[in-house]
Amino acid sequence: MAVNFEEWLRVEIVRLHDAFQAIRGQGQNDATMEALYHRAHDLKGLGSTYGYPIISQIAGTLCRLIDTVEKRRAAPLDLVEVHVESIKAAARNKITSDEDATGRALVKALESKVRTFDPEG
């Protein structure tokens, strides 16, 4: 079953990456950003199930960054990209939780950046 989880996680991350690439190719519009939000929301719910609670945390922070149409329109694309790349790196490097020092620092930095963008969220 663990092998299936890793494959399923890989597929979800590819979907997230593809959604981000659509933003790069088609622009940061309501449709592309909503698609990215849905991919991130799926990972937020599934990361822990797949044995990567840190991916759930990072995806949750990304969801907070883009959880409304207004936020999606204003979200800094570089911060969105850092979230996507962080999720990919966590899976690639098998950083499963924020008990890992690198993972903990990453989650704190992302949360801080999102708080700066959306202090009331």
All heavy atoms as an XYZ file, in Angstrom:
945
protein
N       0.815     -1.189      0.000
C       0.000      0.000      0.000
C       0.866      1.263      0.000
O       0.517      2.251     -0.636
C      -0.924     -0.031      1.227
C      -2.011      0.977      1.145
S      -3.214      0.533     -0.112
C      -4.678      1.091      0.653
N       1.995      1.225      0.697
C       2.877      2.392      0.753
C       3.388      2.779     -0.627
O       3.524      3.967     -0.933
C       4.050      2.138      1.705
N       3.651      1.792     -1.467
C       4.104      2.075     -2.828
C       3.004      2.816     -3.585
O       3.275      3.780     -4.305
C       4.506      0.770     -3.555
C       4.800      1.037     -5.023
C       5.701      0.129     -2.873
N       1.770      2.395     -3.403
C       0.646      3.082     -4.033
C       0.550      4.519     -3.549
O       0.277      5.428     -4.330
C      -0.669      2.356     -3.759
C      -0.787      1.068     -4.542
O      -0.086      0.861     -5.528
N      -1.673      0.194     -4.100
N       0.738      4.742     -2.249
C       0.676      6.092     -1.703
C       1.710      6.989     -2.360
O       1.419      8.130     -2.715
C       0.878      6.090     -0.185
C      -0.346      5.716      0.607
C      -0.248      5.501      1.972
C      -1.595      5.577      0.006
C      -1.369      5.176      2.726
C      -2.718      5.240      0.754
C      -2.603      5.037      2.120
N       2.918      6.485     -2.524
C       3.967      7.297     -3.155
C       3.612      7.624     -4.598
O       3.828      8.742     -5.056
C       5.322      6.603     -3.052
C       5.831      6.628     -1.628
C       7.332      6.580     -1.535
O       8.023      6.750     -2.557
O       7.798      6.375     -0.415
N       3.058      6.685     -5.314
C       2.649      6.925     -6.702
C       1.484      7.910     -6.748
O       1.459      8.818     -7.574
C       2.272      5.615     -7.401
C       1.771      5.786     -8.818
C       2.765      6.445     -9.764
O       3.984      6.459     -9.492
O       2.317      6.978    -10.794
N       0.526      7.735     -5.864
C      -0.624      8.648     -5.834
C      -0.171     10.068     -5.485
O      -0.643     11.040     -6.071
C      -1.668      8.171     -4.838
C      -2.329      6.880     -5.225
C      -2.457      6.353     -6.484
C      -2.938      5.942     -4.344
N      -3.113      5.157     -6.433
C      -3.426      4.864     -5.133
C      -3.131      5.889     -2.967
C      -4.096      3.779     -4.588
C      -3.805      4.802     -2.421
C      -4.267      3.760     -3.225
N       0.751     10.173     -4.542
C       1.291     11.481     -4.184
C       2.006     12.098     -5.379
O       1.821     13.277     -5.686
C       2.245     11.370     -2.994
C       2.923     12.668     -2.559
C       1.900     13.693     -2.080
C       3.950     12.383     -1.464
N       2.792     11.299     -6.067
C       3.506     11.793     -7.247
C       2.524     12.336     -8.284
O       2.724     13.406     -8.843
C       4.368     10.684     -7.852
C       5.276     11.180     -8.983
C       5.890     10.040     -9.781
N       4.933      9.275    -10.543
C       4.295      9.708    -11.643
N       4.541     10.905    -12.113
N       3.435      8.934    -12.272
N       1.452     11.621     -8.507
C       0.435     12.059     -9.475
C      -0.179     13.384     -9.037
O      -0.356     14.299     -9.853
C      -0.646     10.965     -9.660
C      -1.851     11.503    -10.418
C      -0.060      9.755    -10.369
N      -0.500     13.510     -7.775
C      -1.087     14.759     -7.266
C      -0.114     15.927     -7.412
O      -0.521     17.049     -7.746
C      -1.525     14.604     -5.811
C      -2.694     13.672     -5.603
C      -3.970     14.118     -6.313
O      -4.214     15.332     -6.448
O      -4.732     13.237     -6.739
N       1.162     15.672     -7.182
C       2.165     16.730     -7.309
C       2.332     17.122     -8.780
O       2.476     18.308     -9.089
C       3.492     16.311     -6.651
C       3.298     16.245     -5.130
C       4.616     17.280     -7.020
C       4.463     15.648     -4.377
N       2.288     16.162     -9.673
C       2.341     16.476    -11.108
C       1.144     17.347    -11.482
O       1.277     18.326    -12.227
C       2.398     15.187    -11.964
C       2.129     15.482    -13.433
C       3.748     14.501    -11.794
N      -0.014     17.043    -10.958
C      -1.213     17.844    -11.243
C      -1.035     19.277    -10.730
O      -1.428     20.234    -11.407
C      -2.441     17.205    -10.626
C      -2.866     15.944    -11.337
C      -4.058     15.311    -10.668
N      -4.458     14.115    -11.403
C      -5.159     13.125    -10.876
N      -5.556     13.178     -9.623
N      -5.478     12.084    -11.609
N      -0.465     19.411     -9.541
C      -0.199     20.741     -8.991
C       0.790     21.489     -9.873
O       0.577     22.658    -10.219
C       0.351     20.619     -7.563
C       0.692     21.928     -6.870
C      -0.581     22.655     -6.439
C       1.600     21.674     -5.674
N       1.854     20.819    -10.255
C       2.868     21.419    -11.124
C       2.243     21.845    -12.456
O       2.496     22.954    -12.940
C       4.007     20.426    -11.360
C       4.991     20.867    -12.377
N       5.997     21.771    -12.092
C       5.115     20.548    -13.683
C       6.691     21.987    -13.201
N       6.185     21.258    -14.172
N       1.442     20.982    -13.036
C       0.792     21.306    -14.311
C      -0.139     22.509    -14.169
O      -0.198     23.356    -15.066
C       0.017     20.103    -14.847
C       0.926     18.978    -15.326
O       2.161     19.187    -15.447
O       0.398     17.867    -15.568
N      -0.853     22.589    -13.053
C      -1.731     23.746    -12.820
C      -0.912     25.028    -12.728
O      -1.316     26.068    -13.259
C      -2.563     23.534    -11.555
N       0.250     24.941    -12.094
C       1.105     26.126    -12.018
C       1.653     26.488    -13.399
O       1.722     27.664    -13.758
C       2.249     25.942    -11.019
C       3.066     27.190    -10.878
C       2.580     28.279    -10.183
C       4.303     27.293    -11.494
C       3.309     29.458    -10.094
C       5.041     28.454    -11.409
C       4.545     29.544    -10.689
N       2.019     25.483    -14.173
C       2.512     25.748    -15.522
C       1.434     26.391    -16.389
O       1.743     27.219    -17.262
C       3.041     24.467    -16.167
C       4.325     23.950    -15.545
C       5.421     25.005    -15.491
O       5.641     25.745    -16.435
N       6.100     25.082    -14.364
N       0.181     26.041    -16.161
C      -0.920     26.680    -16.889
C      -0.978     28.170    -16.558
O      -1.245     28.999    -17.434
C      -2.247     26.002    -16.556
N      -0.692     28.510    -15.323
C      -0.643     29.927    -14.933
C       0.492     30.614    -15.676
O       0.325     31.718    -16.202
C      -0.477     30.073    -13.407
C      -1.720     29.566    -12.691
C      -0.175     31.532    -13.025
C      -1.545     29.371    -11.204
N       1.624     29.963    -15.746
C       2.770     30.520    -16.483
C       2.421     30.716    -17.969
O       2.785     31.710    -18.563
C       3.976     29.598    -16.373
C       4.669     29.653    -15.050
C       5.590     30.830    -15.036
N       6.408     30.799    -13.846
C       6.678     31.872    -13.148
N       6.217     33.047    -13.509
N       7.441     31.788    -12.098
N       1.706     29.760    -18.536
C       1.408     29.816    -19.958
C       0.203     30.670    -20.323
O       0.205     31.354    -21.342
N      -0.823     30.638    -19.468
C      -2.081     31.315    -19.795
C      -2.309     32.583    -18.980
O      -3.254     33.314    -19.241
C      -3.246     30.357    -19.559
C      -3.175     29.109    -20.394
C      -4.182     28.059    -19.928
O      -5.230     28.380    -19.389
N      -3.840     26.789    -20.130
N      -1.481     32.771    -17.972
C      -1.618     33.957    -17.137
C      -2.312     33.661    -15.820
O      -2.950     32.628    -15.643
N      -2.166     34.588    -14.920
C      -2.749     34.486    -13.578
C      -4.178     35.019    -13.656
O      -4.453     36.152    -13.300
C      -1.892     35.293    -12.589
C      -2.316     35.153    -11.146
C      -1.327     35.828    -10.211
O      -0.239     36.237    -10.589
N      -1.701     35.959     -8.952
N      -5.080     34.169    -14.135
C      -6.470     34.576    -14.259
C      -7.338     33.730    -13.331
O      -6.848     32.805    -12.673
C      -6.925     34.488    -15.723
C      -6.807     33.091    -16.283
O      -7.326     32.134    -15.730
N      -6.096     32.960    -17.403
N      -8.609     34.058    -13.280
C      -9.496     33.365    -12.335
C      -9.513     31.853    -12.558
O      -9.447     31.084    -11.598
C     -10.912     33.925    -12.429
C     -11.018     35.356    -11.904
O     -10.050     35.868    -11.298
O     -12.092     35.965    -12.101
N      -9.565     31.419    -13.793
C      -9.648     29.982    -14.089
C      -8.367     29.242    -13.718
O      -8.425     28.175    -13.090
C      -9.973     29.761    -15.567
N      -7.220     29.781    -14.091
C      -5.962     29.078    -13.809
C      -5.674     29.060    -12.309
O      -5.192     28.060    -11.784
C      -4.777     29.698    -14.573
O      -4.650     31.080    -14.234
C      -4.935     29.523    -16.078
N      -5.994     30.157    -11.638
C      -5.737     30.208    -10.200
C      -6.699     29.309     -9.425
O      -6.321     28.692     -8.434
C      -5.810     31.648     -9.693
C      -4.657     32.518    -10.171
S      -3.023     31.939     -9.625
C      -3.090     32.336     -7.874
N      -7.935     29.220     -9.890
C      -8.885     28.319     -9.231
C      -8.450     26.868     -9.406
O      -8.535     26.061     -8.471
C     -10.297     28.515     -9.765
C     -11.303     27.642     -9.044
C     -12.733     27.895     -9.444
O     -13.008     28.835    -10.209
O     -13.593     27.120     -8.978
N      -7.972     26.531    -10.592
C      -7.482     25.169    -10.824
C      -6.316     24.846     -9.880
O      -6.255     23.754     -9.307
C      -7.065     24.998    -12.280
N      -5.407     25.802     -9.715
C      -4.282     25.604     -8.793
C      -4.792     25.445     -7.366
O      -4.324     24.575     -6.626
C      -3.297     26.766     -8.876
C      -2.097     26.616     -7.944
C      -1.134     25.573     -8.488
C      -1.400     27.937     -7.750
N      -5.755     26.271     -6.985
C      -6.317     26.172     -5.637
C      -6.873     24.769     -5.392
O      -6.617     24.173     -4.345
C      -7.405     27.230     -5.418
C      -8.089     27.053     -4.094
C      -7.494     27.514     -2.922
C      -9.313     26.388     -3.989
C      -8.098     27.316     -1.689
C      -9.927     26.190     -2.770
C      -9.313     26.665     -1.612
O      -9.913     26.458     -0.395
N      -7.607     24.245     -6.344
C      -8.193     22.912     -6.167
C      -7.112     21.837     -6.037
O      -7.242     20.914     -5.227
C      -9.161     22.583     -7.301
C     -10.438     23.347     -7.188
N     -11.351     23.165     -6.186
C     -10.933     24.342     -7.960
C     -12.357     23.988     -6.328
N     -12.127     24.724     -7.406
N      -6.045     21.947     -6.814
C      -4.941     20.983     -6.703
C      -4.292     21.091     -5.314
O      -3.981     20.078     -4.691
C      -3.897     21.232     -7.792
C      -4.430     21.094     -9.199
C      -4.535     19.672     -9.768
N      -5.176     18.634     -9.020
C      -6.402     18.159     -9.244
N      -7.141     18.662    -10.188
N      -6.889     17.179     -8.540
N      -4.057     22.333     -4.865
C      -3.458     22.533     -3.541
C      -4.385     22.013     -2.445
O      -3.925     21.383     -1.475
C      -3.149     24.015     -3.325
N      -5.670     22.250     -2.598
C      -6.637     21.796     -1.595
C      -6.645     20.271     -1.512
O      -6.722     19.699     -0.413
C      -8.030     22.338     -1.932
C      -9.004     22.178     -0.812
N      -9.797     21.069     -0.690
C      -9.285     22.983      0.241
C     -10.536     21.188      0.395
N     -10.245     22.340      0.982
N      -6.555     19.607     -2.661
C      -6.466     18.145     -2.657
C      -5.235     17.673     -1.893
O      -5.318     16.760     -1.068
C      -6.419     17.595     -4.085
C      -7.759     17.689     -4.799
O      -8.782     18.002     -4.146
O      -7.778     17.464     -6.027
N      -4.102     18.312     -2.141
C      -2.870     17.918     -1.444
C      -2.939     18.243      0.044
O      -2.381     17.514      0.863
C      -1.655     18.590     -2.074
C      -1.106     17.869     -3.299
C      -0.109     18.744     -4.038
C      -0.468     16.542     -2.902
N      -3.603     19.313      0.372
C      -3.785     19.659      1.790
C      -4.475     18.511      2.520
O      -4.088     18.145      3.617
C      -4.604     20.943      1.907
C      -4.950     21.343      3.312
C      -5.839     22.582      3.284
C      -6.465     22.834      4.630
N      -7.501     23.875      4.550
N      -5.478     17.935      1.875
C      -6.205     16.834      2.491
C      -5.511     15.491      2.388
O      -5.674     14.641      3.260
N      -4.717     15.299      1.354
C      -4.134     13.982      1.094
C      -2.695     13.807      1.568
O      -2.246     12.682      1.742
C      -4.205     13.680     -0.405
C      -5.603     13.520     -0.978
C      -5.545     13.417     -2.501
C      -6.289     12.297     -0.382
N      -1.975     14.896      1.756
C      -0.560     14.782      2.118
C      -0.324     13.897      3.332
O       0.533     13.005      3.313
N      -1.083     14.141      4.379
C      -0.922     13.333      5.593
C      -1.308     11.883      5.349
O      -0.642     10.968      5.843
C      -1.765     13.918      6.731
O      -1.248     15.175      7.099
N      -2.361     11.680      4.587
C      -2.792     10.321      4.253
C      -1.676      9.569      3.543
O      -1.478      8.376      3.766
C      -4.039     10.362      3.347
O      -5.076     11.060      4.039
C      -4.511      8.969      2.971
N      -0.944     10.268      2.694
C       0.141      9.655      1.936
C       1.449      9.590      2.716
O       2.476      9.191      2.188
C       0.365     10.409      0.631
C      -0.782     10.346     -0.351
C      -0.948     11.339     -1.288
C      -1.690      9.299     -0.354
C      -1.991     11.295     -2.215
C      -2.739      9.247     -1.261
C      -2.875     10.247     -2.186
O      -3.901     10.202     -3.100
N       1.414     10.005      3.991
C       2.604      9.920      4.834
C       3.473     11.165      4.803
O       4.612     11.130      5.262
N       2.946     12.259      4.286
C       3.685     13.511      4.188
C       2.882     14.658      4.800
O       2.376     15.533      4.088
C       4.005     13.844      2.724
C       5.142     13.044      2.165
C       4.942     11.754      1.692
C       6.429     13.574      2.109
C       5.989     11.016      1.172
C       7.485     12.845      1.589
C       7.253     11.563      1.127
O       8.296     10.833      0.616
N       2.776     14.693      6.128
C       2.026     15.794      6.740
C       2.611     17.174      6.404
O       1.880     18.161      6.369
C       2.077     15.495      8.237
C       3.122     14.457      8.415
C       3.276     13.747      7.118
N       3.897     17.240      6.121
C       4.479     18.532      5.759
C       3.896     19.043      4.441
O       3.720     20.249      4.259
C       6.018     18.494      5.712
C       6.547     19.923      5.724
C       6.520     17.730      4.507
C       8.001     20.049      6.054
N       3.570     18.142      3.540
C       2.944     18.557      2.280
C       1.549     19.100      2.560
O       1.140     20.094      1.963
C       2.959     17.411      1.256
C       4.401     17.201      0.765
C       2.006     17.690      0.096
C       4.593     16.074     -0.217
N       0.838     18.483      3.500
C      -0.460     19.034      3.903
C      -0.301     20.442      4.469
O      -1.107     21.326      4.177
C      -1.129     18.128      4.941
O      -1.576     16.931      4.345
N       0.743     20.652      5.263
C       0.980     21.977      5.841
C       1.291     23.015      4.763
O       0.735     24.110      4.767
C       2.138     21.930      6.836
C       1.817     21.232      8.129
C       3.043     21.188      9.023
O       3.902     20.327      8.849
N       3.109     22.108      9.950
N       2.187     22.674      3.863
C       2.583     23.617      2.807
C       1.395     23.903      1.886
O       1.132     25.053      1.540
C       3.794     23.091      2.015
C       5.013     22.962      2.928
C       4.107     24.015      0.839
C       6.171     22.169      2.324
N       0.674     22.853      1.515
C      -0.500     23.040      0.668
C      -1.562     23.868      1.391
O      -2.242     24.697      0.773
C      -1.064     21.687      0.235
N      -1.672     23.684      2.694
C      -2.611     24.480      3.478
C      -2.246     25.957      3.477
O      -3.124     26.827      3.381
N      -0.967     26.239      3.565
C      -0.508     27.626      3.508
C      -0.771     28.217      2.135
O      -1.202     29.363      2.004
C       0.995     27.708      3.866
O       1.196     27.109      5.140
C       1.469     29.144      3.924
N      -0.536     27.424      1.089
C      -0.841     27.876     -0.266
C      -2.345     28.138     -0.412
O      -2.744     29.150     -0.993
C      -0.371     26.850     -1.296
C      -0.694     27.135     -2.759
C      -0.180     28.505     -3.204
C      -0.118     26.030     -3.644
N      -3.169     27.253      0.121
C      -4.613     27.468      0.071
C      -4.995     28.778      0.761
O      -5.819     29.536      0.243
C      -5.360     26.306      0.718
S      -5.417     24.807     -0.287
N      -4.409     29.034      1.894
C      -4.697     30.289      2.611
C      -4.324     31.494      1.743
O      -5.030     32.498      1.725
C      -3.933     30.332      3.926
C      -4.162     31.606      4.683
C      -3.464     31.600      6.024
N      -3.424     32.961      6.535
C      -2.458     33.454      7.246
N      -1.433     32.704      7.600
N      -2.493     34.698      7.654
N      -3.230     31.389      1.026
C      -2.757     32.470      0.172
C      -3.737     32.766     -0.965
O      -3.879     33.920     -1.364
C      -1.377     32.107     -0.404
C      -0.715     33.091     -1.351
C      -0.367     34.387     -0.623
C       0.524     32.472     -1.968
N      -4.437     31.734     -1.456
C      -5.274     31.905     -2.655
C      -6.698     31.398     -2.436
O      -7.354     30.942     -3.378
C      -4.628     31.218     -3.880
C      -4.417     29.727     -3.654
C      -3.322     31.912     -4.253
C      -3.946     28.952     -4.892
N      -7.226     31.523     -1.226
C      -8.532     30.917     -0.941
C      -9.744     31.743     -1.347
O     -10.872     31.289     -1.180
C      -8.625     30.478      0.518
C      -8.609     31.624      1.507
O      -8.472     32.793      1.099
O      -8.724     31.341      2.719
N      -9.546     32.920     -1.876
C     -10.663     33.701     -2.402
C     -10.271     34.235     -3.783
O      -9.085     34.317     -4.114
C     -11.020     34.894     -1.501
O      -9.946     35.832     -1.508
C     -11.343     34.456     -0.073
N     -11.266     34.622     -4.538
C     -10.999     35.181     -5.867
C     -10.108     36.414     -5.748
O      -9.154     36.585     -6.513
C     -12.325     35.512     -6.598
C     -12.065     36.294     -7.874
C     -13.105     34.246     -6.882
N     -10.390     37.250     -4.771
C      -9.601     38.471     -4.590
C      -8.143     38.157     -4.270
O      -7.231     38.775     -4.808
C     -10.209     39.340     -3.477
C     -11.574     39.890     -3.792
C     -12.714     38.866     -3.626
O     -12.530     37.823     -2.945
O     -13.782     39.098     -4.222
N      -7.922     37.192     -3.410
C      -6.553     36.799     -3.066
C      -5.840     36.175     -4.267
O      -4.655     36.412     -4.471
C      -6.557     35.814     -1.895
C      -6.893     36.429     -0.564
C      -6.836     35.347      0.499
C      -7.240     35.809      1.855
N      -7.200     34.704      2.847
N      -6.578     35.399     -5.037
C      -5.976     34.762     -6.219
C      -5.497     35.809     -7.209
O      -4.460     35.648     -7.841
C      -6.975     33.823     -6.893
C      -7.273     32.597     -6.073
C      -8.346     31.737     -6.694
N      -8.789     30.791     -5.679
C     -10.010     30.312     -5.590
N     -10.930     30.633     -6.474
N     -10.318     29.475     -4.618
N      -6.269     36.859     -7.346
C      -5.901     37.916     -8.283
C      -4.682     38.699     -7.803
O      -3.910     39.189     -8.625
C      -7.078     38.870     -8.482
C      -8.216     38.237     -9.248
C      -9.402     39.150     -9.366
N     -10.474     38.502    -10.111
C     -11.724     38.900    -10.083
N     -12.086     39.957     -9.370
N     -12.632     38.247    -10.787
N      -4.522     38.811     -6.495
C      -3.450     39.642     -5.941
C      -2.226     38.844     -5.483
O      -1.188     39.430     -5.188
C      -3.995     40.451     -4.755
N      -2.344     37.538     -5.412
C      -1.261     36.716     -4.863
C       0.033     36.906     -5.650
O       0.025     36.850     -6.880
C      -1.655     35.245     -4.880
N       1.133     37.110     -4.937
C       2.430     37.206     -5.620
C       2.786     35.852     -6.242
O       2.882     34.843     -5.539
C       3.402     37.566     -4.501
C       2.596     37.817     -3.278
C       1.237     37.272     -3.497
N       2.966     35.840     -7.536
C       3.221     34.595     -8.246
C       4.507     33.916     -7.780
O       4.578     32.690     -7.730
C       3.251     34.837     -9.755
C       2.999     33.622    -10.633
C       1.720     32.892    -10.249
C       2.969     34.021    -12.081
N       5.493     34.709     -7.379
C       6.726     34.095     -6.894
C       6.488     33.337     -5.588
O       7.078     32.279     -5.369
C       7.853     35.128     -6.756
C       7.534     36.258     -5.797
O       6.346     36.532     -5.530
O       8.488     36.901     -5.318
N       5.599     33.822     -4.737
C       5.287     33.124     -3.493
C       4.477     31.855     -3.776
O       4.682     30.829     -3.136
C       4.542     34.053     -2.527
C       4.220     33.512     -1.145
C       5.464     32.960     -0.447
C       3.559     34.602     -0.305
N       3.597     31.923     -4.743
C       2.862     30.733     -5.164
C       3.848     29.678     -5.669
O       3.786     28.508     -5.285
C       1.831     31.095     -6.254
C       1.213     29.834     -6.848
C       0.752     32.023     -5.704
N       4.783     30.113     -6.499
C       5.768     29.181     -7.056
C       6.635     28.555     -5.970
O       6.944     27.350     -6.037
C       6.648     29.891     -8.073
C       7.646     28.969     -8.728
C       8.448     29.641     -9.832
O       8.565     30.880     -9.841
O       8.968     28.907    -10.693
N       7.006     29.318     -4.977
C       7.814     28.768     -3.884
C       7.050     27.652     -3.175
O       7.634     26.634     -2.797
C       8.251     29.877     -2.895
C       8.823     29.295     -1.626
C       9.250     30.806     -3.549
N       5.758     27.824     -3.006
C       4.950     26.767     -2.390
C       4.964     25.502     -3.250
O       5.170     24.401     -2.738
C       3.512     27.246     -2.193
C       3.302     28.076     -0.981
N       3.577     29.420     -0.952
C       2.858     27.756      0.257
C       3.299     29.889      0.237
N       2.865     28.893      0.997
N       4.738     25.676     -4.536
C       4.720     24.520     -5.447
C       6.070     23.810     -5.415
O       6.135     22.577     -5.283
C       4.345     24.959     -6.880
C       4.522     23.810     -7.874
C       2.916     25.511     -6.920
N       7.136     24.561     -5.516
C       8.478     23.968     -5.509
C       8.804     23.335     -4.162
O       9.499     22.313     -4.102
C       9.528     25.008     -5.901
C       9.417     25.456     -7.348
C       9.544     24.328     -8.356
O      10.396     23.431     -8.159
O       8.780     24.329     -9.338
N       8.306     23.904     -3.079
C       8.538     23.330     -1.743
C       7.844     21.987     -1.593
O       8.397     21.053     -1.007
C       8.047     24.300     -0.665
O       8.806     25.482     -0.688
N       6.640     21.888     -2.135
C       5.927     20.610     -2.093
C       6.694     19.561     -2.900
O       6.895     18.429     -2.441
C       4.491     20.790     -2.609
C       3.664     21.571     -1.570
C       3.838     19.444     -2.934
C       2.320     22.056     -2.058
N       7.140     19.944     -4.065
C       7.914     19.010     -4.899
C       9.205     18.595     -4.184
O       9.571     17.415     -4.195
C       8.226     19.652     -6.245
C       6.987     19.811     -7.129
C       7.170     20.724     -8.306
C       8.374     20.472     -9.156
N       8.460     21.414    -10.304
N       9.888     19.545     -3.563
C      11.146     19.248     -2.869
C      10.922     18.340     -1.668
O      11.733     17.436     -1.418
C      11.824     20.548     -2.438
N       9.850     18.565     -0.928
C       9.562     17.716      0.232
C       9.388     16.266     -0.209
O       9.955     15.358      0.412
C       8.319     18.217      0.961
N       8.638     16.059     -1.277
C       8.440     14.691     -1.764
C       9.745     14.105     -2.295
O      10.100     12.965     -1.974
C       7.362     14.673     -2.845
N      10.444     14.890     -3.098
C      11.689     14.410     -3.721
C      12.736     14.034     -2.667
O      13.417     13.018     -2.781
C      12.246     15.484     -4.646
C      13.524     15.115     -5.358
C      14.026     16.198     -6.298
N      14.196     17.484     -5.644
C      13.439     18.570     -5.860
N      12.438     18.550     -6.711
N      13.680     19.698     -5.217
N      12.823     14.852     -1.612
C      13.836     14.639     -0.570
C      13.323     13.834      0.620
O      14.018     13.704      1.618
C      14.385     15.987     -0.110
C      15.102     16.699     -1.226
O      15.885     16.105     -1.959
N      14.819     17.983     -1.383
N      12.077     13.350      0.474
C      11.454     12.526      1.518
C      11.444     13.228      2.878
O      11.686     12.610      3.913
C      12.110     11.150      1.581
C      12.049     10.424      0.241
C      11.989      8.948      0.406
C      11.970      8.225     -0.922
N      10.790      8.381     -1.700
N      11.145     14.515      2.845
C      10.928     15.276      4.080
C       9.450     15.134      4.383
O       8.608     15.722      3.700
C      11.330     16.759      3.912
C      12.806     16.862      3.564
C      10.994     17.546      5.168
C      13.262     18.255      3.178
N       9.143     14.340      5.376
C       7.750     13.991      5.614
C       7.042     14.910      6.600
O       5.823     15.066      6.526
C       7.632     12.543      6.116
O       8.373     12.409      7.327
C       8.145     11.561      5.071
N       7.790     15.509      7.517
C       7.120     16.319      8.539
C       7.997     17.494      8.950
O       9.168     17.578      8.590
C       6.797     15.471      9.768
O       7.962     15.239     10.532
N       7.407     18.368      9.740
C       8.162     19.515     10.229
C       9.037     19.144     11.434
O       9.632     20.015     12.049
C       7.259     20.710     10.529
C       6.278     20.455     11.652
O       6.279     19.356     12.245
O       5.482     21.375     11.938
N       9.133     17.855     11.727
C      10.111     17.405     12.715
C      11.520     17.479     12.125
O      12.494     17.584     12.862
C       9.792     15.995     13.198
C       8.528     15.948     14.037
C       8.194     14.559     14.509
O       9.063     13.657     14.464
O       7.044     14.367     14.931
N      11.599     17.439     10.807
C      12.851     17.652     10.093
C      13.184     19.144     10.191
O      12.329     20.001      9.947
C      12.663     17.249      8.628
C      13.890     17.508      7.788
O      14.023     18.643      7.296
O      14.691     16.573      7.632
N      14.412     19.468     10.546
C      14.802     20.873     10.747
C      14.595     21.714      9.495
O      14.102     22.851      9.565
C      16.254     20.954     11.217
N      14.946     21.172      8.355
C      14.756     21.897      7.100
C      13.274     22.108      6.838
O      12.845     23.200      6.461
C      15.395     21.131      5.928
O      16.787     20.952      6.200
C      15.214     21.869      4.617
N      12.502     21.075      7.045
C      11.057     21.178      6.847
C      10.427     22.188      7.776
O       9.572     22.989      7.368
N      10.834     22.189      9.028
C      10.302     23.132     10.011
C      10.613     24.565      9.607
O       9.746     25.434      9.619
C      10.865     22.820     11.397
C      10.296     23.685     12.506
C      10.710     23.229     13.909
N      12.089     22.800     14.050
C      12.497     21.517     14.093
N      11.634     20.549     13.992
N      13.777     21.227     14.230
N      11.851     24.813      9.187
C      12.242     26.167      8.768
C      11.459     26.588      7.531
O      11.024     27.745      7.431
C      13.744     26.209      8.495
N      11.271     25.681      6.620
C      10.537     25.975      5.400
C       9.086     26.347      5.701
O       8.582     27.359      5.226
C      10.589     24.769      4.463
C       9.859     24.887      3.147
C      10.423     26.028      2.313
C       9.957     23.576      2.390
N       8.426     25.543      6.520
C       7.031     25.807      6.862
C       6.909     27.157      7.578
O       6.028     27.953      7.251
C       6.450     24.664      7.725
C       5.118     25.060      8.346
C       6.284     23.405      6.886
N       7.791     27.429      8.509
C       7.738     28.716      9.228
C       7.943     29.888      8.282
O       7.254     30.907      8.383
C       8.769     28.749     10.355
C       8.376     27.914     11.540
C       9.362     28.073     12.681
C       8.892     27.215     13.850
N       9.631     27.473     15.059
N       8.874     29.763      7.356
C       9.137     30.851      6.404
C       7.931     31.080      5.501
O       7.540     32.229      5.252
C      10.379     30.540      5.574
N       7.329     30.013      5.009
C       6.165     30.153      4.144
C       4.986     30.765      4.900
O       4.302     31.661      4.388
C       5.772     28.805      3.541
C       6.749     28.227      2.524
C       6.354     26.797      2.166
C       6.828     29.090      1.283
N       4.761     30.292      6.111
C       3.671     30.841      6.917
C       3.890     32.331      7.175
O       2.951     33.128      7.103
C       3.538     30.083      8.233
C       2.971     28.686      8.062
C       2.992     27.858      9.333
O       3.656     28.258     10.319
O       2.344     26.787      9.333
N       5.114     32.708      7.452
C       5.436     34.113      7.692
C       5.167     34.970      6.458
O       4.589     36.052      6.545
C       6.897     34.246      8.119
O       7.246     35.605      8.246
N       5.585     34.484      5.293
C       5.360     35.221      4.043
C       3.871     35.375      3.748
O       3.427     36.432      3.312
C       6.052     34.526      2.867
C       7.544     34.594      2.917
C       8.013     36.003      2.645
C       9.526     36.027      2.532
N      10.032     37.376      2.417
N       3.111     34.324      3.984
C       1.676     34.398      3.729
C       1.009     35.352      4.724
O       0.142     36.128      4.349
C       1.028     32.990      3.758
C      -0.495     33.078      3.736
C       1.531     32.174      2.575
N       1.440     35.332      5.978
C       0.915     36.288      6.970
C       1.207     37.720      6.560
O       0.379     38.614      6.744
C       1.506     36.014      8.348
C       0.622     35.217      9.253
C       1.082     35.223     10.698
N       2.498     34.974     10.886
C       3.066     33.775     10.929
N       2.335     32.697     10.771
N       4.339     33.646     11.106
N       2.375     37.968      5.985
C       2.728     39.298      5.514
C       1.798     39.715      4.385
O       1.335     40.863      4.340
C       4.190     39.330      5.016
O       5.043     38.972      6.106
C       4.569     40.691      4.493
N       1.477     38.803      3.504
C       0.573     39.083      2.386
C      -0.872     39.244      2.881
O      -1.597     40.106      2.398
C       0.651     37.954      1.355
C      -0.364     38.077      0.248
C      -0.237     39.048     -0.731
C      -1.454     37.231      0.208
C      -1.167     39.175     -1.739
C      -2.403     37.335     -0.804
C      -2.251     38.320     -1.783
N      -1.266     38.429      3.833
C      -2.662     38.398      4.307
C      -2.691     38.367      5.832
O      -2.955     37.310      6.426
C      -3.372     37.192      3.709
C      -4.814     37.079      4.165
O      -5.449     38.119      4.420
O      -5.300     35.947      4.267
N      -2.415     39.486      6.501
C      -2.304     39.473      7.956
C      -3.602     39.126      8.669
O      -3.575     38.671      9.808
C      -1.854     40.901      8.301
C      -2.150     41.722      7.101
C      -2.168     40.784      5.923
N      -4.743     39.297      8.040
C      -6.029     39.016      8.691
C      -6.529     37.616      8.431
O      -7.491     37.180      9.047
C      -7.070     40.048      8.231
C      -6.721     41.453      8.660
C      -7.724     42.458      8.156
O      -8.860     42.075      7.819
O      -7.362     43.635      8.093
N      -5.915     36.913      7.471
C      -6.396     35.591      7.079
C      -6.058     34.577      8.045
O      -6.513     33.771      8.618
